[in-house]
Amino acid sequence: MKLNELISIAEWSDVQSDIFKFYPEQGKFILKDLLFFLSLERMNVVYTDMRIVVLEMDPEDVEEFDLTHEVIGRNGTLNKDFEGFEYLAQSDNPDFANSEADYPIHFAPWEKWLGMNIDEDSLKSYRVSQIVALCLFHMTLYGYDWSEIQEERDRFQQKLDSLKMDLSYREYHPHIRVESKIYFEKILSL
């Protein structure tokens, strides 16, 4: 089932309730959330092989990031398939090497979000309204206007470009540079 299909069957009152449950501080943005939710039903859908995965965050990370769940993308690409994988700290871990790579999808165009399948495990673990609420939050993490999100995405592109240019840093810290490079490339790949 794709995100646009979930949105079409979700009841706003349930989604709103789950937004408050997951993100109590979102109350001041609830009207923007409603308008965004309604706008998604009129938006074009772009189909992609990326699927949406909802994960409960590690309790140690909850305090640091003030989030209980993360929404990521996966498309079948394995961690070991990334250029520079051998420099990653976990490269000698076969479970990590052979597991699917997690993509931060918050910079993906909204039309692509709508065309992403929802991971089967996520559909089994969460109600429709919960998945929609979590996706709405992550889709608008950097703003409710696409130009705001594009500005932030452009900043990430500049960071990636500077990492590629910084050869001296790579000589002394190849694993850190490669981890950052892979992270930024994942963000910007959608």
Summary of the structure (lengths in Angstrom):
residues: 190
radius of gyration: 17.6
end to end distance: 19.8
largest distance: 54.1
contacts: 544
relative contact order: 0.18
helix: 61%
strand: 13%
